[in-house]
Amino acid sequence: MNDSTAVIEFAMDNTQLGSVVIRLYEGEAPETVASFIRMAKAGLYDGRQIRRIVPDFVLQPSYTHFDDSRCDVELVAECALNGFVNRVPFEKGTVAMSGDGKIASGSEFYIVLSDE
């Protein structure tokens, strides 16, 4: 299966600040990637403000008013804790879904800002 990419564009007051290209590892986390793509294509990430930036930890968009039923998605986390072989390193630049390690949100993502 080919990996896809997504572009996250950052803007403030209608001024483009830059963008980040992320690779979506469909072979490593197929359900997670499919959910992310569905949300993005439906426009559910459009216009989200950055809710949280913790230096050397995470950057996370806001999910305020994220009450659309299409966002109410839980997935089995596709990680070793649940028996998945996932070779994507959890390091600076990795995009992951929020969750408790066993269950992952199918809509709320964050970007890792540190290798530690």
C-alpha positions as a printed Julia matrix, in Angstrom:
116×3 Matrix{Float64}:
   0.0    0.0    0.0
   1.33   3.46  -0.85
   1.67   6.06   1.86
  -0.23   9.31   1.43
   0.72  12.79   2.52
  -1.3   15.59   4.03
  -0.47  19.28   4.3
  -1.32  21.23   7.43
  -1.36  24.95   6.69
  -0.89  27.5    9.46
  -2.36  30.99   9.14
  -3.27  33.89  11.38
  -5.52  36.81  10.45
  -5.63  35.58   6.83
  -1.81  35.58   6.64
  -0.17  32.32   5.64
   2.49  31.41   8.24
   3.74  28.17   6.74
   2.84  24.57   6.3
   3.85  21.12   7.43
   3.74  18.06   5.17
   3.04  14.83   7.01
   3.31  11.28   5.75
   0.41   8.97   6.55
   1.68   5.43   7.07
  -1.31   3.43   5.88
   0.55   0.12   6.18
   1.41   0.77   9.83
  -1.87   2.25  11.07
  -4.6    1.7    8.46
  -7.63   2.53  10.6
  -5.99   5.61  12.1
  -4.94   6.92   8.69
  -8.36   6.2    7.18
 -10.04   8.12   9.99
  -7.65  11.09   9.61
  -8.29  11.2    5.85
 -12.09  11.02   6.33
 -11.96  13.93   8.79
  -9.72  16.02   6.55
 -11.79  15.4    3.4
 -14.95  16.34   5.29
 -13.32  19.66   6.24
 -13.54  18.9    9.94
  -9.99  20.12  10.6
 -10.38  23.35   8.63
 -10.01  26.56  10.61
  -8.88  24.87  13.83
  -6.85  27.05  16.16
  -3.81  25.69  17.94
  -5.06  24.86  21.41
  -1.88  23.76  23.03
   1.82  24.16  22.38
   4.05  22.62  25.01
   7.7   23.1   24.04
   9.55  19.79  23.72
   6.24  17.91  24.01
   3.3   18.53  21.63
   1.43  20.89  19.34
  -2.29  20.17  19.37
  -5.2   21.8   17.53
  -8.34  22.91  19.31
 -11.36  20.66  19.28
 -13.73  23.25  20.73
 -17.11  22.97  19.02
 -15.99  19.63  17.6
 -19.45  18.27  18.34
 -20.22  16.98  14.87
 -21.2   13.3   15.24
 -18.69  12.44  12.48
 -15.95  13.34  14.99
 -17.2   10.97  17.67
 -14.84   8.16  16.67
 -12.84   5.79  18.85
 -10.3    3.34  17.45
  -8.23   0.55  18.9
  -4.81   2.2   19.14
  -2.6    0.64  16.46
   0.45   0.17  18.69
   2.42  -2.59  20.41
   0.25  -2.35  23.54
  -2.61  -3.76  21.45
  -0.53  -6.3   19.55
   0.11  -4.19  16.43
   3.51  -4.1   14.77
   3.98  -0.4   14.11
   7.45   0.58  12.96
   6.83   4.36  12.9
   9.18   5.87  15.48
   7.53   8.03  18.12
   9.83  11.04  17.74
   9.86  14.73  16.87
   7.55  15.31  13.93
   5.39  12.22  14.45
   1.66  12.82  14.17
  -0.45  10.68  16.47
  -4.02  10.44  17.68
  -4.89  11.31  21.25
  -5.93   8.51  23.55
  -4.99   6.42  26.54
  -2.74   3.93  24.75
  -5.41   1.25  24.3
  -8.12   3.4   22.72
  -7.35   6.26  20.34
  -9.48   9.11  19.19
 -10.22   8.8   15.51
 -10.3   12.57  15.18
  -8.03  14.34  17.69
  -4.39  14.44  16.58
  -1.21  16.06  17.83
   2.33  16.6   16.57
   5.25  15.44  18.72
   7.81  18.21  19.32
  10.64  16.23  20.94
  12.54  12.99  20.56
  12.25  12.3   24.3
